[in-house]
Amino acid sequence: MAQQTEYGVGDATYQAAGGQAGIRNLIDCFFDTMGSDPKYRTIYDWHPADKEMSRDKLALFLCGWMGGPKLFVDKYGPISIPATHQHLKVTAVERDLWLDCMSCALAQQDYPPSLVEYLQQQLFIPADRIREVCMGE
């Protein structure tokens, strides 16, 4: 029996998420959920009216973040996620809304529970760093 590669090692997370196509599907579910549920209105409205670039940027960023190709950098250049969001008022409330919406999107994917749990834990790290920067901590 082949040994399963651990998430976070090489491109294991990227592959488990379905590569670029799987991540794009996740982000489409994320934005569709955010746009259709009024409880996410605040964070949804932070994005430009045309959400396509926001969808593209997040999907490409997550490809590299999950150990796949650095597609965001190739298309948009270097990024500092906290600095990009520092103009927003991201408190623990908005951080948790974003994470909750992402959890809803993750639940709609055909991912193993271990991947969902791993991603939820790992996504908290940049989400909380954004909160820290926005709150001047």
Backbone as a printed PyTorch tensor [residue, N CA C, xyz], in Angstrom:
tensor([[[  0.8410,  -1.1770,   0.0000],
         [  0.0000,   0.0000,   0.0000],
         [  0.8880,   1.2440,   0.0000]],

        [[  0.5720,   2.2200,  -0.8610],
         [  1.3580,   3.4500,  -0.9420],
         [  1.0750,   4.3310,   0.2660]],

        [[  2.1330,   4.9970,   0.7230],
         [  1.9810,   5.8940,   1.8530],
         [  1.4330,   7.2300,   1.3530]],

        [[  0.4340,   7.7740,   2.0520],
         [ -0.1590,   9.0480,   1.6710],
         [  0.7660,  10.1910,   2.0720]],

        [[  0.9850,  11.1210,   1.1470],
         [  1.7860,  12.2890,   1.4520],
         [  0.9890,  13.2060,   2.3700]],

        [[  1.6700,  13.8280,   3.3050],
         [  0.9990,  14.7320,   4.2310],
         [  0.6890,  16.0520,   3.5480]],

        [[ -0.4550,  16.6380,   3.9090],
         [ -0.7860,  17.9760,   3.4230],
         [  0.3020,  18.9370,   3.8970]],

        [[  0.5930,  19.9120,   3.0660],
         [  1.6180,  20.8920,   3.4080],
         [  3.0060,  20.4860,   2.9610]],

        [[  3.1510,  19.2970,   2.4140],
         [  4.4400,  18.8220,   1.9190],
         [  4.3990,  18.8350,   0.3930]],

        [[  5.3270,  19.5550,  -0.2050],
         [  5.3490,  19.6500,  -1.6620],
         [  4.0280,  20.1890,  -2.1850]],

        [[  3.5060,  19.5370,  -3.2080],
         [  2.2290,  19.9890,  -3.7800],
         [  1.0630,  19.0960,  -3.3550]],

        [[  1.2190,  18.3710,  -2.2410],
         [  0.1820,  17.4360,  -1.7990],
         [ -1.1660,  18.1170,  -1.5630]],

        [[ -1.1630,  19.2910,  -0.9530],
         [ -2.4190,  19.9980,  -0.6810],
         [ -3.0510,  20.4530,  -1.9870]],

        [[ -2.2460,  21.0180,  -2.8620],
         [ -2.7190,  21.4760,  -4.1730],
         [ -3.3530,  20.3180,  -4.9470]],

        [[ -2.6820,  19.1790,  -4.9690],
         [ -3.2030,  18.0120,  -5.6830],
         [ -4.4910,  17.5010,  -5.0340]],

        [[ -4.5110,  17.4430,  -3.6970],
         [ -5.6970,  16.9490,  -2.9930],
         [ -6.9040,  17.8620,  -3.2140]],

        [[ -6.6420,  19.1570,  -3.4260],
         [ -7.7190,  20.1260,  -3.6670],
         [ -8.1940,  20.1070,  -5.1180]],

        [[ -7.5690,  19.2740,  -5.9460],
         [ -8.0030,  19.1600,  -7.3390],
         [ -7.2490,  20.0460,  -8.2990]],

        [[ -6.0650,  20.5190,  -7.8740],
         [ -5.2780,  21.3760,  -8.7530],
         [ -6.0010,  22.6980,  -9.0050]],

        [[ -5.6060,  23.3590, -10.0710],
         [ -6.1660,  24.6730, -10.3770],
         [ -7.6830,  24.6040, -10.5740]],

        [[ -8.1730,  23.5920, -11.2650],
         [ -9.6200,  23.4740, -11.5060],
         [-10.3860,  23.2870, -10.2020]],

        [[ -9.8820,  22.4590,  -9.3080],
         [-10.5380,  22.2390,  -8.0260],
         [-10.5490,  23.4820,  -7.1590]],

        [[ -9.4470,  24.2130,  -7.1830],
         [ -9.3570,  25.4390,  -6.3900],
         [-10.2750,  26.5120,  -6.9720]],

        [[-10.3470,  26.5990,  -8.2840],
         [-11.2790,  27.5570,  -8.8960],
         [-12.7180,  27.2220,  -8.5260]],

        [[-13.0560,  25.9550,  -8.4820],
         [-14.4000,  25.5600,  -8.0750],
         [-14.6570,  25.9640,  -6.6240]],

        [[-13.6830,  25.7350,  -5.7570],
         [-13.8010,  26.1390,  -4.3590],
         [-14.0610,  27.6420,  -4.2570]],

        [[-13.3050,  28.4250,  -5.0040],
         [-13.4380,  29.8870,  -4.9270],
         [-14.7580,  30.3460,  -5.5290]],

        [[-15.2120,  29.6800,  -6.5750],
         [-16.5360,  30.0270,  -7.1100],
         [-17.6150,  29.7610,  -6.0550]],

        [[-17.5310,  28.6360,  -5.3640],
         [-18.4920,  28.3380,  -4.2930],
         [-18.3860,  29.3710,  -3.1740]],

        [[-17.1650,  29.7470,  -2.8470],
         [-16.9240,  30.7390,  -1.7970],
         [-17.5990,  32.0660,  -2.1560]],

        [[-17.3370,  32.5840,  -3.3510],
         [-17.9180,  33.8700,  -3.7480],
         [-19.4280,  33.7650,  -3.9520]],

        [[-19.9020,  32.6500,  -4.4820],
         [-21.3470,  32.4770,  -4.6470],
         [-22.0490,  32.4700,  -3.2900]],

        [[-21.4490,  31.7990,  -2.3150],
         [-22.0050,  31.7700,  -0.9650],
         [-21.9630,  33.1600,  -0.3440]],

        [[-20.8370,  33.8190,  -0.4660],
         [-20.6740,  35.1490,   0.1150],
         [-21.6740,  36.1390,  -0.4980]],

        [[-21.9220,  36.0010,  -1.7950],
         [-22.8230,  36.9150,  -2.4760],
         [-24.2990,  36.6220,  -2.2710]],

        [[-24.6210,  35.4080,  -1.8640],
         [-26.0310,  35.0370,  -1.7480],
         [-26.5390,  35.0200,  -0.3080]],

        [[-25.6560,  35.0370,   0.6590],
         [-26.0710,  34.9840,   2.0630],
         [-25.8690,  36.3680,   2.6900]],

        [[-26.9340,  37.0170,   3.1290],
         [-26.8320,  38.3780,   3.6780],
         [-25.8660,  38.5190,   4.8590]],

        [[-25.6040,  37.4400,   5.5870],
         [-24.6910,  37.5820,   6.7300],
         [-23.2610,  37.8910,   6.2940]],

        [[-22.9400,  37.6260,   5.0280],
         [-21.5930,  37.9140,   4.5140],
         [-21.5360,  39.2260,   3.7370]],

        [[-22.6070,  39.9920,   3.7350],
         [-22.6980,  41.2030,   2.9080],
         [-21.5220,  42.1520,   3.1270]],

        [[-21.1270,  42.3780,   4.3720],
         [-20.0370,  43.3100,   4.6640],
         [-18.7610,  42.9170,   3.9330]],

        [[-18.3640,  41.6620,   4.0670],
         [-17.1000,  41.2630,   3.4400],
         [-17.2620,  41.1300,   1.9240]],

        [[-18.4290,  40.7750,   1.4500],
         [-18.6730,  40.6940,   0.0070],
         [-18.5640,  42.0730,  -0.6260]],

        [[-19.1090,  43.0740,   0.0420],
         [-19.0950,  44.4320,  -0.4960],
         [-17.7050,  45.0670,  -0.5030]],

        [[-16.7630,  44.4960,   0.2130],
         [-15.3940,  45.0040,   0.1770],
         [-14.7360,  44.7560,  -1.1780]],

        [[-15.2560,  43.8290,  -1.9480],
         [-14.6880,  43.4910,  -3.2450],
         [-15.2680,  44.4000,  -4.3220]],

        [[-14.5290,  44.6300,  -5.4060],
         [-15.0560,  45.4670,  -6.5000],
         [-16.3770,  44.9020,  -7.0290]],

        [[-17.1590,  45.7600,  -7.6630],
         [-18.4610,  45.3450,  -8.1990],
         [-18.3170,  44.1380,  -9.1200]],

        [[-17.2980,  44.1540,  -9.9800],
         [-17.0170,  43.0110, -10.8450],
         [-16.1350,  42.0530, -10.0510]],

        [[-16.7150,  40.9880,  -9.5870],
         [-16.0170,  40.0520,  -8.6920],
         [-15.0630,  39.1050,  -9.4150]],

        [[-15.0470,  39.1400, -10.7360],
         [-14.2220,  38.1660, -11.4790],
         [-12.7380,  38.2930, -11.1450]],

        [[-12.2130,  39.5140, -11.0380],
         [-10.7930,  39.6580, -10.7130],
         [-10.5220,  39.1710,  -9.2900]],

        [[-11.4320,  39.4390,  -8.3740],
         [-11.2590,  38.9660,  -6.9990],
         [-11.2540,  37.4460,  -6.9530]],

        [[-12.1490,  36.8280,  -7.7060],
         [-12.1830,  35.3620,  -7.7790],
         [-10.8570,  34.8380,  -8.3410]],

        [[-10.4120,  35.4590,  -9.4160],
         [ -9.1760,  35.0230, -10.0660],
         [ -7.9780,  35.1780,  -9.1310]],

        [[ -7.8820,  36.3200,  -8.4840],
         [ -6.7500,  36.5590,  -7.5950],
         [ -6.7170,  35.5600,  -6.4410]],

        [[ -7.8650,  35.3120,  -5.8230],
         [ -7.8820,  34.3800,  -4.7020],
         [ -7.5720,  32.9600,  -5.1650]],

        [[ -8.1300,  32.5620,  -6.2880],
         [ -7.8620,  31.2120,  -6.8070],
         [ -6.3840,  31.0440,  -7.1400]],

        [[ -5.8090,  32.0120,  -7.8310],
         [ -4.3900,  31.9050,  -8.2000],
         [ -3.4920,  31.9620,  -6.9810]],

        [[ -3.8390,  32.8090,  -6.0210],
         [ -3.0640,  32.8690,  -4.7860],
         [ -3.0870,  31.5150,  -4.0780]],

        [[ -4.2900,  30.9370,  -3.9430],
         [ -4.3950,  29.6610,  -3.2350],
         [ -3.6710,  28.5270,  -3.9480]],

        [[ -3.5740,  28.5880,  -5.2710],
         [ -2.7940,  27.5660,  -5.9910],
         [ -1.3680,  27.5320,  -5.4570]],

        [[ -0.7270,  28.6860,  -5.3780],
         [  0.6370,  28.7480,  -4.8560],
         [  0.7060,  28.4770,  -3.3750]],

        [[ -0.2500,  28.9950,  -2.6260],
         [ -0.2850,  28.8280,  -1.1700],
         [ -0.4160,  27.3610,  -0.7980]],

        [[ -1.0930,  26.5890,  -1.6460],
         [ -1.2770,  25.1580,  -1.3920],
         [ -0.1340,  24.3120,  -1.9540]],

        [[  0.9100,  24.9630,  -2.4370],
         [  2.0780,  24.2260,  -2.8990],
         [  2.1200,  23.9710,  -4.3930]],

        [[  1.1670,  24.5110,  -5.1180],
         [  1.1460,  24.3620,  -6.5720],
         [  1.9220,  25.4850,  -7.2460]],

        [[  1.7000,  25.6750,  -8.5270],
         [  2.4230,  26.7100,  -9.2570],
         [  2.0890,  28.1090,  -8.7280]],

        [[  3.0580,  28.9960,  -8.8090],
         [  2.9180,  30.3730,  -8.3140],
         [  2.2220,  31.2280,  -9.3700]],

        [[  0.9900,  30.9030,  -9.6630],
         [  0.2420,  31.5400, -10.7360],
         [ -0.0950,  33.0000, -10.4320]],

        [[ -0.3240,  33.3200,  -9.1600],
         [ -0.6360,  34.7030,  -8.8000],
         [  0.5350,  35.6090,  -9.1460]],

        [[  1.7260,  35.2020,  -8.7180],
         [  2.9270,  36.0060,  -8.9600],
         [  3.1630,  36.1600, -10.4590]],

        [[  2.9530,  35.0810, -11.2110],
         [  3.1490,  35.1380, -12.6640],
         [  2.2150,  36.1440, -13.3150]],

        [[  0.9890,  36.2510, -12.8270],
         [ -0.0040,  37.1220, -13.4560],
         [ -0.0720,  38.5150, -12.8510]],

        [[  0.0080,  38.6000, -11.5120],
         [ -0.2170,  39.8700, -10.8250],
         [  1.0190,  40.4370, -10.1280]],

        [[  2.0780,  39.6470, -10.0000],
         [  3.2740,  40.1100,  -9.3050],
         [  3.2440,  39.7010,  -7.8390]],

        [[  4.2590,  40.1330,  -7.0860],
         [  4.3430,  39.7460,  -5.6780],
         [  3.1750,  40.3170,  -4.8720]],

        [[  2.8830,  39.6410,  -3.7710],
         [  1.7680,  40.0720,  -2.9270],
         [  2.1130,  39.8920,  -1.4570]],

        [[  1.6240,  40.8260,  -0.6810],
         [  1.6140,  40.6820,   0.7740],
         [  0.1480,  40.7190,   1.1740]],

        [[ -0.3800,  39.5730,   1.5140],
         [ -1.8060,  39.4750,   1.8320],
         [ -2.2110,  40.4620,   2.9340]],

        [[ -1.4900,  40.5260,   4.0610],
         [ -1.9020,  41.4960,   5.0810],
         [ -1.8680,  42.9400,   4.5760]],

        [[ -0.8030,  43.3250,   3.8800],
         [ -0.6920,  44.7070,   3.3970],
         [ -1.7810,  45.0400,   2.3830]],

        [[ -2.1650,  44.0730,   1.5780],
         [ -3.2050,  44.2860,   0.5750],
         [ -4.5470,  44.6010,   1.2250]],

        [[ -4.7660,  44.1080,   2.4300],
         [ -6.0440,  44.2840,   3.1100],
         [ -6.0130,  45.3470,   4.2080]],

        [[ -4.8660,  45.9910,   4.4320],
         [ -4.7350,  46.8740,   5.5930],
         [ -5.6500,  48.0950,   5.5580]],

        [[ -6.1860,  48.4410,   4.3990],
         [ -7.1070,  49.5860,   4.3150],
         [ -8.5120,  49.2370,   4.8210]],

        [[ -8.7580,  47.9610,   5.0720],
         [-10.0700,  47.5050,   5.5300],
         [-10.1000,  47.4280,   7.0570]],

        [[-11.2900,  47.4780,   7.6120],
         [-11.4420,  47.3100,   9.0580],
         [-11.7980,  45.8510,   9.3280]],

        [[-10.7560,  45.0200,   9.3640],
         [-10.9510,  43.5950,   9.6100],
         [-10.7400,  43.3400,  11.0950]],

        [[-11.8450,  43.0750,  11.7670],
         [-11.8020,  42.7040,  13.1810],
         [-11.9820,  41.1860,  13.2620]],

        [[-12.0610,  40.6730,  14.4610],
         [-12.3140,  39.2370,  14.6250],
         [-13.6550,  38.8530,  14.0040]],

        [[-14.6120,  39.7620,  13.9960],
         [-15.9280,  39.4790,  13.4130],
         [-15.8000,  39.2060,  11.9170]],

        [[-15.1290,  40.1060,  11.1920],
         [-14.9780,  39.9360,   9.7470],
         [-14.0810,  38.7500,   9.4140]],

        [[-13.0280,  38.5670,  10.2050],
         [-12.1620,  37.3880,  10.0150],
         [-12.9900,  36.1200,  10.1220]],

        [[-13.8130,  36.0440,  11.1580],
         [-14.6200,  34.8400,  11.3800],
         [-15.6960,  34.6690,  10.3140]],

        [[-16.2470,  35.7720,   9.7990],
         [-17.2000,  35.6780,   8.6930],
         [-16.5250,  35.0780,   7.4660]],

        [[-15.3120,  35.5490,   7.1590],
         [-14.5720,  35.0490,   6.0070],
         [-14.2880,  33.5540,   6.1840]],

        [[-13.8220,  33.1800,   7.3610],
         [-13.5100,  31.7760,   7.6220],
         [-14.7670,  30.9150,   7.5860]],

        [[-15.8820,  31.4180,   8.0940],
         [-17.1380,  30.6800,   8.0610],
         [-17.6080,  30.4730,   6.6240]],

        [[-17.5110,  31.5190,   5.8310],
         [-17.9090,  31.4140,   4.4270],
         [-17.0180,  30.4010,   3.7030]],

        [[-15.7240,  30.4300,   3.9910],
         [-14.8140,  29.4680,   3.3690],
         [-15.1420,  28.0530,   3.8380]],

        [[-15.5070,  27.8940,   5.0950],
         [-15.9050,  26.5690,   5.5910],
         [-17.1350,  26.0560,   4.8430]],

        [[-18.0800,  26.9520,   4.5610],
         [-19.2700,  26.5630,   3.7820],
         [-18.8580,  26.1110,   2.3850]],

        [[-17.9370,  26.8440,   1.7660],
         [-17.4670,  26.4800,   0.4280],
         [-16.7040,  25.1560,   0.4610]],

        [[-15.8840,  24.9610,   1.4790],
         [-15.1430,  23.7040,   1.6160],
         [-16.1000,  22.5260,   1.7660]],

        [[-17.1900,  22.7280,   2.4960],
         [-18.1640,  21.6590,   2.7130],
         [-18.8670,  21.2530,   1.4190]],

        [[-18.8700,  22.1340,   0.4340],
         [-19.5170,  21.8420,  -0.8470],
         [-18.5970,  21.0840,  -1.8060]],

        [[-17.3320,  20.9160,  -1.4180],
         [-16.3660,  20.2250,  -2.2720],
         [-16.3510,  18.7460,  -1.9390]],

        [[-15.8340,  17.9670,  -2.8580],
         [-15.6880,  16.5290,  -2.6310],
         [-14.2930,  16.2610,  -2.0600]],

        [[-13.9970,  16.9350,  -0.9540],
         [-12.6960,  16.8030,  -0.3090],
         [-12.8120,  15.8300,   0.8570]],

        [[-11.7500,  15.0940,   1.1280],
         [-11.7760,  14.2610,   2.3300],
         [-11.8430,  15.1500,   3.5750]],

        [[-12.4940,  14.6770,   4.6230],
         [-12.5910,  15.4800,   5.8570],
         [-11.2290,  15.9400,   6.3770]],

        [[-10.2060,  15.1210,   6.2000],
         [ -8.8750,  15.5100,   6.6830],
         [ -8.3510,  16.7440,   5.9460]],

        [[ -8.6480,  16.8790,   4.6570],
         [ -8.2220,  18.0580,   3.9010],
         [ -9.0080,  19.2820,   4.3490]],

        [[-10.3020,  19.1330,   4.5350],
         [-11.1320,  20.2530,   4.9970],
         [-10.6190,  20.7600,   6.3400]],

        [[-10.3690,  19.8570,   7.2610],
         [ -9.8680,  20.2410,   8.5860],
         [ -8.5100,  20.9280,   8.4770]],

        [[ -7.6240,  20.3770,   7.6620],
         [ -6.3020,  20.9690,   7.4730],
         [ -6.4220,  22.3900,   6.9140]],

        [[ -7.2360,  22.5610,   5.8860],
         [ -7.3760,  23.8860,   5.2660],
         [ -8.0120,  24.8870,   6.2270]],

        [[ -8.9870,  24.4580,   6.9990],
         [ -9.5980,  25.3660,   7.9650],
         [ -8.5630,  25.8490,   8.9830]],

        [[ -7.7230,  24.9460,   9.4500],
         [ -6.6810,  25.3150,  10.4080],
         [ -5.6520,  26.2420,   9.7700]],

        [[ -5.2290,  25.9110,   8.5670],
         [ -4.1930,  26.6960,   7.9070],
         [ -4.6950,  28.0700,   7.4450]],

        [[ -5.9330,  28.1610,   7.0010],
         [ -6.4750,  29.4410,   6.5470],
         [ -6.6690,  30.4200,   7.6950]],

        [[ -6.8030,  29.9110,   8.9010],
         [ -6.9120,  30.8140,  10.0540],
         [ -5.6620,  31.6740,  10.1850]],

        [[ -4.5070,  31.1360,   9.8530],
         [ -3.2340,  31.8410,  10.0580],
         [ -3.1790,  33.1370,   9.2460]],

        [[ -3.3330,  33.1080,   7.9090],
         [ -3.3090,  34.3840,   7.1770],
         [ -4.5170,  35.2640,   7.5040]],

        [[ -5.6710,  34.6550,   7.7770],
         [ -6.8550,  35.4560,   8.1140],
         [ -6.6180,  36.2420,   9.4040]],

        [[ -6.0080,  35.6130,  10.3780],
         [ -5.7470,  36.3230,  11.6190],
         [ -4.6190,  37.3310,  11.4560]],

        [[ -3.6580,  37.0360,  10.6050],
         [ -2.5790,  38.0080,  10.3500],
         [ -3.1550,  39.2680,   9.6990]],

        [[ -4.1080,  39.0930,   8.7990],
         [ -4.7820,  40.2480,   8.1870],
         [ -5.4720,  41.0640,   9.2800]],

        [[ -6.1720,  40.4020,  10.1850],
         [ -6.8370,  41.0870,  11.2870],
         [ -5.8210,  41.8770,  12.1240]],

        [[ -4.6890,  41.2560,  12.4280],
         [ -3.6690,  41.9340,  13.2290],
         [ -3.1680,  43.2050,  12.5540]],

        [[ -2.8760,  43.1070,  11.2630],
         [ -2.3740,  44.2620,  10.5050],
         [ -3.4350,  45.3610,  10.4350]],

        [[ -4.6610,  44.9670,  10.1620],
         [ -5.7460,  45.9440,  10.0390],
         [ -6.0680,  46.6230,  11.3620]],

        [[ -5.8550,  45.9140,  12.4510],
         [ -6.1250,  46.4790,  13.7790],
         [ -4.8780,  47.1280,  14.3990]],

        [[ -3.7620,  47.1160,  13.6640],
         [ -2.5390,  47.7650,  14.1340],
         [ -1.8710,  47.0380,  15.2790]],

        [[ -2.0060,  45.7270,  15.3120],
         [ -1.3800,  44.9430,  16.4020],
         [  0.0250,  44.5290,  16.0430]]])
